[in-house]
C-alpha cells in the first residue's frame, strides 16, 4: 500500500514557513546549505509525482502538493498517455487533447491544399524561387514575373536590371520599378481559380469539424464529471448572503431541507487582513533566508539593535531600499513592526459575510437544491421570484442567488469581497491599456517592416513571446473571484494583442500591390516558423529557472533559501490556449496566399504538445483545477478564425493579381529601355501587345459581399460570387451559433437563472470519496511553495484540505500577532472565515466501527 506523509514532516525538506520572525534566539544556527539536498528537494517535492493506487499495477494517482510517498516517481514525458494528464485538471487535459485534434485537422487541410501547393511550385505558375527557406516550403503565391505594359500607345518605358547581389526587398523594388508616361508593371502570373473550391472545401471541413469538436469535448466533460467525483459535484455557492449571517450553523440548518449538509464555509470580507498576514509571512521568510548564524538572529530580533543597524546603513542603501531596489534585514524587521501595527488595527474591524459554500453529503441533494433555488440575477437582487417557496427564502425574506460552486482550488478567497462595479472599472482600465499597447506595437511593426520584413517577422514573434508576461502583470491588478475568471480575462487580452500583432497589423499596413510579393509573405513565414520552433525552444530552455537553480542558488546562506530557488515556473493555461489559436489564426489567415504555412502550423502543434508536456512534468508549477471554460472560449476563437479565413480568401481571389491594370481589346506598341547595372542603357526593344487600361487599385469596395468588376475573368467572377455567399453563411453561423447563443443565455440567466444537470447523480457519499477536498479559505501566491490557511482548522477534517503539509506551519490564525491580540481580549475568531464540518450518520457509524 501507499506510505505517504506531508512534506512538512520529512526531515531536511521541512518547509519552515511558520512565524520565524518571532523565534529569535531559540533558533539554532543551521548547517551550511547543500546544493545536492536542494536538487533532491526539487525532484522530491517541486516536480509533480505519481504513485500506484493500492492493489493496482498500472493505475496511478497524482500526489498532492507537499505529499511524499514511498514508491512514487516522476511522470514520464514519453510514456505518460494524454488521458493521464487529466490528473492536472480538466482544462489542462482538454488543452492537450485539442493540440492533437488540431494537428489532425491541419493534416487534412494540408491535403486539401495540395492542388494549390502543386500549382505554386510548378512551371504553370511562373515565379522564381524565394530567398526565405520558410516561405519556400509548401509553395506560395509570390509572383515575381512582371510584364511592362502601356495604357497609351505608343509609349516608351524604362525598367531596371535586377542586381541579384542585393537583399530581397531591394531586388523586388528594382523588379517592379518602371518609369514613363502611361507605363505600368503587370503581374504576369495566372491564377487557377478552381483552387477556390478546394479552399471552400477546407473551410467547410473546419466548420463541421468545429461543431463535432464541441460535441466531443462536451462528452469528455460529462464523462469526466461522472468518472471522478470532486467537491464541485456536491457543492453550491451563495452569492448574496445576509451581511450578518456569519454563523455556519444557521446555513447548515437552512440548507438541510435538501439533504444532509457536510460542510459550510462562510467567507467574510477580510481580504486585506489576510494579505497583510501573508505579506508578514513573506517578510519573515526573507529574514530567515538571510540569517544563518545565532549571532545574526539574536541581534536581528532585538528592536534597539535592529534600529541601530538600520541607521548605520548608507544613504544610498536606504534610498535603494525605499525604491524597492535593495533590501536589508534591519529594513525587513522594521517592515514586520509596521505590518504588526496595521494588522492590529484590522483586527478591530467588523467583518461581514460575502459568500457561502455549502457541501452536501450527496450529489442528489446538491442537484435538488440547485433545481429548486436557481433564479435569475435580477429576481435575486429584488428578492422577488414567484417560483421560490417561503421555506426557501433565507430568514423568510432573502431570495438567495445560488449556483454550483467552483472547485476549491479555483477560488481566490481574498477577492470574494470584490463588487461587480469595481470589477467592471478594473476590466475597462486594463482593456484600454491593452488597446494602447497593441497600437504602439503596431506602429513599431510598421516602422520595422519598411526596412526589413524578416526582422519584422521575428519582432512579431518576440512580441508574442513577451506579451504574456506583460498581460499577466496587467491581469494581476484585477481582482477576480476565481482562477478561471482570471484566466478568461487574460485569454481575451492575449487574443486581442496576439492576433493583431501576428497577422492583422501586417495585413492592414501593407501596400495593396504588395499582397503577392515576397517582402510581404516573408513576414508571415517568419512568424509561423518562429511559432513552430523558436518560441517552443525558448520555453523548453527555461532560462530564468535554470539560471536560478544552477547559479543564483549557490549564493544562498541557508538551505531554506537555496531550496526556494528550486521552484517551478509560473504559467497560465490561458496563455497556452491563445498561443495555440494564434498559430491556427496566422496559418489560416495566409493559407490562400501561402498554403505552405499550414505545414509550419502543423509543426507548431506537434512541438507545443511535446514541449508543453515536458514543461508540465518538469518546468511549470502545478496548476489549479480549472474547468472547461477556457476550452469553450477557444472554440469560439476557432469559429472567428474560420470567419476571418473566409473573408481573407474572398479578398485574395477578388483582388488577384493585385496590380493597377487590365488588358484591353486593342493592340499597341511599347518601347522598353533597360538601365543596366553599370548605368548604361541596353538596346531598346519595341513590342506589339495589348493596350492595358488603368483599373486604379483593385482593392474591393466591400469585405463580405464583394461585387464583381469588369476587369475580372468569368471564372474569377464566379469565385467571388461564391465567396460572398460563403461569407454571409459563415457570419450567420458564427453570430447565431456562438455569439448569439451566448448572448441569449446571458439574457435568460438575468431573469430566470440557468441550471442544467449533466448525467445522472452519482450515489457515492461525499465523506467516503478518496482525496476529495472542501472549501478551506487559503491564500495562494507564487512566492510560497504551499498555500497559507486562513480559518480555524479545529472545525474541519484536515484530510479534506487540498494539499499535504504540517498544517500548523501554514495556519495564519496562529501567527503571534494574532495570538497576542487574542490574549489582549480581542475577538480574533470573528476576523476569519469559518469552515465547519457536520458529520453524517454514515460517517459516524464508520468511525465507530474503526474505533475512532
N, C-alpha and C positions, 0 to 999 in steps of 0.2 A: 504494500500500500504506500501511499504518499507520506513522506515525513517532511512537513512544512512548518515554517515559522516566520515571524516578521523580521524584517531586516534590522530593526532596532534592537534585536536580541542576539545578533550574530557577531560576536567578538569584535574584531578590528573594523568591521563595517558599520559599527554603531553610528547612526546619524544623530549626533548630539545637537539637536535643534532647539533644545529647551531654553530656559531663561538664563542664558550664560552670563549675561551682564550682572547678575546678582550673586554669582557664586564666589567671586573674589578669591581670597587666599585658600579656600577649600579645594580649589582646582590644583591638581598635581601637574607638573610640567610633563608634557607628552614626549615620547621618544622622537628622534628626527624622522621626517617624512620619508617614505619608501616608495619609489616610483613603481616597483613591482606590485606592491599592495594596491596602488591606485589602479593599475591595469586589471588586477584581479577584481577589484571593486567594480570596475567598468563592465567587465564581462558578466559578473555575477548579479549585479544589481541594475546597472543602467540599461543594458540591452534587454529587449523582450525575450522571455524564455517560455518553454512549454514543458509539460510533463505528462506521461501516460496516465490516463484515468485508471482508477482502481480496477484491476482484473482485465484491462484492455491490452491489446498487443499493437494496435495501430490507430487508436483513438486518443487524441491529445486534448488537453485543456491549457489555456494560456494562464500563466501565473499573474496574480495581481501585482501592481506596483508595490515594491517593498517585500514581496513574498519570496522565500528561498526554500527550495525543495531538493531533497536528495534524489539523484537520478534525472534531474531536469537538464535540458540542453537548449541551445540556441535554435531558432528557426533556420532551416536550410534554405538558402536563396534559390537553388536549383530544384531541390526535391519537394519543397512545400507546395502543394496544389493550391490553385486560386481559391477553392472553396474554404480552405483553412484560414485564408486572410479574413474571413468573416469574424474571427476571434477579435479583430481590431475594430469592429463596429460595422453596421450595415452600410453606412455611407462610404467607408473605405473599400469594402468588398465590392460594391457596385461600381466604384471608380475603376478598379482593375478589370472587372468584367466588361465595362464599357470600352476600355482600351482594346481588349481582344475583339469585341464586336466591331469597333470602328476600323480596326485593321482588316477584318474580313470584308467590310464594306468597301474599303479602299482597293482591295484586290479586285472586287467586281467592277468598281469604277475604272480602274486601270484597263481591265479587259474591254470595257465598253468604249474606252478611248483609244484602243489600238488602231482603228482606222485613221484617227486624227494624227497619232504619232507616226504611222506609216507614211501619211501624206507629207508631213513636215520634214521627215528625214529622207524623202525620196527626191528624185530628179524632177518630178512633176511640180514641186514647189521650189522655184529657183531662188534659193537663198544660200549664201556661203556659210561656212562654219563660224560659230560664235566663239569669242575668246574665253568666256566663262565656262568651265567644265560643268558647273552645276546646271547651267542653262542648257547645255548640250544634251544632258541625259533625257531621253524620252521624247525629244522633239519640241519645237516651239514655233510660233507664228511669226518670228522675226523675218522681215522682208528687207533684204539689203541689195536687191536687184532693182535698179532705178532706170527710168527712161526719160530723157529730156523731151519735153513737148512744148507746143506753141498754142496759144489761144488766139493768135492772129497769124495771118500768112501774107507774105513770108516773114520770118523772124530769124534773128541771129542771137545765139545764146553762148554763154561762156561757162564752162564747167572746170573743175579742178582734178588733176591727177591725184589719186589717193596715196598717201605715204604710209606704207604698211608698218613702218617703224614707230608710228605714233600710238598713243593709248587709244583704246577702242572708242571712247567718246569723241576724241579729236578726229579719228578716221571717219566716224559716222557723220560728223559735221562737214567734212570735205566731200563725202559721197553725195550728200543732199544739197550741196551748195550749187546755185545756178543764178546767173545774172543776165539781164537783157529784157527789153520790153516784150511783154507777152510770154515770157519764158517761165515754165514751172517744171518741177520734178514730179514724176508719176511713179507710184509704187507698182512695179511691173511684175506682180505676183498674182496668181489666180487662185481663188478660194473654191474649194469643193463644198458647196453649201449643203450637200447631203449630210455633212458631218453634224449639222444641227439636229438631225433626227436621232443620231446616236447620243448626242448630249441630252436631248429631251428624254430619251430612254433612261439615261443615268439619273436624271432629276426625278423621274417617276419612281425609279428603284429606291432612291433615297427617301422620298416622301412615304411610300408604302412601308419601307423598312423602319422608318421612324415610328409609325403607328404600331407596327409589330413589336418594336423595341419597347414601347411604352407598356404593351400588354405583358411582355416577357418580364420586365422589371417589376411591374405590379404583382405578378405571380410570385417572383422571387421574394418580394417584401412580405406577401401573405404567407408563403411557406416558412420564411424566417421567423415571422411572428408566431406561427403555430409550433415550430420546431423548438424554439428556445423561449422560455418564459423570463421576462425581465420585470423590473419594478413598474415600468410604464404600463404593462398589461393589467396591473392591479390597482392603479392609482388615478386619482383625479386632482386637479388643482383649482382652488377657488381664487378668482382674480380680484374680488371686491369684498373682502371680509369687513365686518364692523371694526372700526379702529381699536376699540377696547376689548375685542374678543381675542385675548391672548392666552386664555386658558384652554389647553388641548382637550381637557375632559368635556368641555361644552361642545366642541366639534365632534368628538367621539360619540357623544350621546345623540347629536343631531343626525349624523350620517349612518348610525346603526340601524335606521329604518330600512336600509337597503341590504344589510348583511353585516357580518362581524367586521369591525374596524381593527386592524392590527397595528397601524402606526398613524399618528397625527403629528405633523410638523407645522408649527406656527412661525412663519418668518416675519420678523419685525424690521423696521427701518433703521437699523443700526449699522449701515454700511460704512459710514465714516469712522465709527468706533473700531470696527473690525479692521479697516485699512490702517488705522493708526497702530493697533496692536501688531499687525503683520509687519508694518514698517519697523516697529521696535524690535521684532524678532530678527529682521534682516540686518539691522544695525548691530544687534548683539552677536549675530553670526559673523559679521565682518570683524568685530572686535576679537572674537575667539580665533579667527583665522590669523590675525596679525600678532597675537601674543603667545609666544612659545615657551617662555620661562616663568617661573614662580615670581621672580622679581618684577617682571613686566606686568603680570596680572595684579600683583599686590599694589603697585603704585598707580596702576590704571584705575582701580576701583576706590582709591582714596580721593574724595572730592577736592580737598585742598591741593594735594599733589597734582591732581588732574588739571586744575585751573592753572597752576604754576607751569606745568608742561605746555599747556596751550599758549599761555602768554609768552613763553620762550621761543615760539615759532617765529620765523622771519615774516616781515610784512608781505613779501611776495607769496610765501606759502599760505598765509591767511587769506590773501586775495584770491589765490587759486582755489582754495577750499570754498570760499564764498561763491565762486563761479561754478562750482561742481567739477573742476578740472583736476583736483587733487584731494587727498584725504589724510587724516592723521587720527590715531587712536584717541587722543585727547579731544579732538573735534567730534568724534563719534560719541564719546561719553557725554559731552555737552548736549548732543542731539538726543541721547537717551533721556536726559533730565528734562529737556523741553517736551519730549513726547509724553513723559510721565505726567507732566502738568496738564497737557491737553487731554489725555485720557481720563484723568481725574475729573476734569470739567465735564466731559462727555458722559461720565457715569451718573451725573446729576440730572441728565435729561430724561424726560418721559417718552417712552417709545410706543409705537402703535403697530398693530398687525397690518401687514401688507399683502401677504399671500399665505394660503394654507394648502398643505399637501396631505391628502388622505389616502392611506393604503388599505385596501380591503383584503380579507383573507382569501376571497375567491374572485376569479375573473368575472363570473356571472354577476356578482354584486356590483362590481365596477360598471359593467355594462348596463345594469338596471339603473344605477344612479345617473349615468350619462343620458340614457334614453328618457328618463323622467325629468331631468333637471336642465337639459340643454335648452337655452333660449338665446335669442338674438342679443347683440350688444346693446342696442337701443332699449329694448324692454328691460334688460338688466339694470341699465343706468336709471331708468324711470321707475323701477320696481313695479312694473305693470305688465303682466303676462297672464292671459286667460287660461293657459294650459298648466299652470303651476298650482297644485293643491295647497291649501293653507298649511298643512303639516310639512310642506317642502319649502316654506319660507323661513329663513333663519330668524329666530326670535319673533316669529309671527309676522314680520314685516319685510325683511330684506330678501328680494329675489336674487339669488346668487348667480354670478357668471361663472359657470363651471365648464371645464374642458378636460380632456385627457392630459395628464401631466407629461412633461418631457422626461427623459431619462435623468437619474440623479446627477451623473457626471456632466450632463448638458447644462445644468443650472448654474448661472453666475449669481451667487447669493447676495453679494454686496450691491448688485444692481436691481434687485427686485423692487426697490422703492422708487425707481425712476418713473416719472409720469409720462403720459403719451405726448403732451405738448413739448416737454423737454426733449424727448426723443426726436420729434419732428424738427425742432430747431437744430439739433445736432446733425441730423441727416442732411438737412438743407445746406448747412455751412460746409460740411465735408464734401458734398457733391459739387458745390460751387468751386471749392479748391481743386477738386479733381478736374473739372472742366477747364479751369485756368491752366493747370499743369499740362493737360493734353494740348491746349492751344499753343503753349510755349514750346513743347516738344515738336509739334507740327511745324512751327516756324524754324526750329533748328534743323529738322529733317529737310525742309525745303531749301535752306541755305547750303547744307552739305551736298544735297542731290545735284546742285548746279555744278559742283566741282568734281565729284566722284560718286557715281551711282553705287559702286561696290562698297565703298566706305559707308555710304548712306544705309545700305542694307545691313551691314554689321552694326551700325549705330542703332538702327531699329531693334536689332536683336539684343543689343546691350540695354536699350530702354525696357524691352520686355523682360529682361533679367533683373533689372533694378527696380522696376515699378512695383513688384510685390512688396519689397521691403518698405518703400515709401507708403504704399497703400495700407500695409499692416500698421505702421506707426500712426497714420491718419485714422485708421479704424479703431485703434486703441483709445482714441479720445472720445469715442461714442460709448454710451452706457447701454449695453444690450442685456436682456434678462437671461438669454441662453446663448451657448456657444453656436448653436445652429443659426440663430438670428444674426449673430456677429459675422459668421461665415457668409451668409447670404448677402449682407451689406458689402462685404469685401468682394464677393463674386460680382456684384453689379458694377463696382468701381473698376475692377480689373477688366471686365468685359468691355466697358466703355473705353478705357485707356488703351488696352492692348489691341483691340480691333482697329481703333482709329490709327494708332501709330504703325501697326503692321501692314495695313492694306489701304484703308480709306484715304489717309492723307497722301499716300503715294499716287493713288488714282486721281485725286482731286487736283493736285498741283502739277500734274503732267501737262505738257502741250498736247493737244488732241492728236496732232500728226505724229507724236512720238509713241503712240499706242503699240505699234508693231515694230518698234525699233529696239535694238539690243540694249541701249542705255537704260530704257525703262524696265524691260523684263529682267535685266540683270539684278535689279533691286529685289524683285520678288523671289528670284532664285536664291539670292544670298540669305534672305530671311528664312526661307524654307530649309535650306541647308543648315543654318545655324540652329533652328528649332530641332532638327533631326540629330545633330551631333554636338555642336558647340555647347549649348546650354545644358543638355543632359550630362556631358562630361564634367562641366564645372560643378554641377550638383553632386556628381559622384565623387569629385575630389574633396569636397567639403573643406576648403582651405582654412576657414576660421576655426573649425573644430579640431582639425589636425594640428594646427599651429598651437592651439591651447593645450592639447594633450601631450604633444611631443616637445614643446619648448617652454611655453609660459608656465606650465605646472611645475617645472623643475625649480622655479624661484620661490615656491611656497614655503612658509616657515613651519606649517603644521600639516599633519596628514589630512585633516578635515578640509583645509583649503586646497590641498593638492587634489583630493577627491572631487572637489567642486568643479574642477576643470574637466573632469571626465563625465560630463553630462552630454546628452544628445542635442541636436539642433532643433529648435522650434520650427514648426511648419504649419501651414494651413491647407486643409483639404480643398477649400475654395480656390486657392491659387493653382492647385494641380488640375482641377476641373477646367479653369479658364485657360490654362496652358494647352490642354487637350483640345478644347473647342476652338482656340485661336489657330492652332495648326490646321485644323479642318477648315476653318474660315478662310485662311490665306490660300490653302491648296485649291479649294473650290472657287474662290474668288477669281483666281487667274487660270483656271483649268482650261477654258476655251482658247486662251492665248498661249498657254504653257501647260499642255497636258502632262508633260514630264514631271511637273511639280507634284502630281499625285504620288509619284514614286517616293519623293522625299517625305511627303506627308505620311505614307505607309511606314517608311523607315522611322519617322519620329514616334509613331505609336509603338513600334517594337522596342525602340530604345527606351522610351518612357516606361514601358511595362517592366523591363528588366532592371533599369536603373532605379526606378521608384520602388521596386520590390526590394532591391538591395538596401536602399535608403531606409525603408520601413523597418527592416530587420537589423540594420547596423548603424544608421546615422541619425534618423529622426526620433524625436520624443514620441512617446506613446500617446496617441490622440484620444480625445474624449469620445464617448459613444455618440455619434451623430446619425440622425435618421436619413431617410431617402430624399429629403427636401432638396438637397443640392443636385441630386441626380435628376429630379423632376425639372429643376431650373435649367440644367444643362440640355435637357431635351427641348425646352423652349428655345434655347440658343441655337440648337441644331436646326430647328424649324426656320429661324431667322436666317441662318446660313443658306438654307435651300432657297429662300426667297431672294436673298442678295445674289446668289449664283444665277438665278433665273433672270434677274434684271441686268446683270453684267453681260451674260451670254447674249441677251437681246441687243444690248448696245454694241457688242462686238460684231455680230452678224449684220446689224443695220449700218454700222459705220465703215466697214471694210471697203476699200483699202486705206482709209484714214489719210487721204490727201485732199487737194482742193480742186481737182479737175476730173472731167469725164470725157470719153471720146465722143466726137460729133459724127455727123454722117458724110462730111465732105473732106477731101484730102487737101493738103497744102505742103509747102516746103519749109524745112528748118535747116539752118546752117549752124553747125556746132564747132566752137573753138574750145580746145582743151589747153589749159595752162599747166605746163609740166613742172616737175619738182624743182628744176633748175631755173625756173622763172621764164623760160622761153615758151612760145606758143607752138603747139603741134599743128600739123597741116589741117586746115578746116575741112569738115565733112558736111556735104549737103545731102539731105534725105527727103524723100516724099513719104508722108504719113498722115493719118487723120488729124484734122484740126480739133483740138480739145476745147471744151468750154469750161469756164470757171463755175464751180458749184459753191464757192465760198467754203466755209468749214462744213464738213459733213456730219457734224455733231447733231444728233437727233433733237428735235424740239420737245420731245417727251421722254419719259423714262419707262412708264408702264405700257400705255397703249401707243406704240410708236408708229407714226404714219409712214407710208411708203412714198418714195420720191422718184422723180423721172429718171435720174441717173442710175438707179438700181437695176440689176438684171431681173428677169422674170422669176428665176429661181430664188434670188435674194428677197424679192418682194414676198414670195410665198413663205419663206422662213420668218421674215419679220412679222407677218400676219399671225403665223403660228405662235410665235413667242409672245405677242401681245395678248393672245388668248390665255397662254400658259401663265403669264404674269398675273392676270386677273384671277385665274383659278387658284394659284398658289397664295395670293394675298388673302382671298376669301378663306381658304383652308387654315392659314396661319392665324388670321384675325379672329375667325369664328372658333376654330378648333382649339386654340391656345389662349390668346388674349381675351377673346370674347367669353370663353368658358370661365376663365379666371375671374374676370370682372363680374360675371353673373353670380358665381359662387360667393364672391366677396359681398355683393349687394344682398344676396339671400341671407348670409350669415349676420348681417347687420340687423335684420328683422326677425329671423327665425332660428339662427344658430345652425350648426351642422354637426351631426354625429353619424358616422357610417361604420358599423361594426365589420371587422374583417374576419371571415371564417366563423367557426363555432367556438364558444368559450372553452378554454382548457380546464379540465377538472382538478388539476393539481392545486394544492393549498399553498399559499404564499410562504408560510413558515417552514415548509418542507422542500422548497426549491433550492438545490445546492448553489451556493455562491451568489444568491440574489442580494441586491443592495436595497437600502432605503434612503430616505431624503434627509441626510445629515448635513446641516449647514457647515460649509467649509470655505476656506479662502485659498484659491489656487493661483500660483504665479510661476512663471518660467525660471525665476530666480531661486526657487526652492525645489528640491527633488520630490517632495511629497506635500500634499495639501495640509493646511492648518485647520484644526477642528474648532468650531465656534458655538458649541452648545454643551449642556450638561450630559456627559456620557453615561451617567448612572441610570438614566431613564430608558436606555435602549440596549439591545443586544449588539455588542460590538462586532459580532460576526457579520452584521449587515452593513458595515462601513465599507466603502468602495476601494480601500487599499489596506495593506497589511503593514503594521509598524508597532512600535512601542507607543501606544496612543497617548500615554501621559506626557510624552515629549512633544506631541503635536497639539495639545489642548491649550488654546488661548485663554480659556476661562480659569486656568490655574496659574497664569502668569503672576509674578509677585506684585505688580501694580494693582491687579485685581484683588488678590488675597488681602493686601494691605487695606484696600478700600473696604472690603467686607469686614475686616477686623475693626475698622473705624465706624461701622454701623451702616454703611451704605447698602441699599438693596441691589446688589450687583446681578442677582439672578434675573431681574426684570430687564436687564440691559442686553440679554442674549436671547436668540431664538430658542424654541423648545422643540425637541424631537422625543416623543414618548411612545413606548410600546404598550400594547394591550394584548396579552397572550390569549389565544383561542383555547377552547376546551380541548381540542385535539392536541395542541402543543403541550398543554399542562399534563394531559394523560401520558404523552410520550416522554416528557421529562420525568414524571413519576416512575415510569417503567424503567428508565435509565438510571434511577437513583439520584437525579439532580435536584 
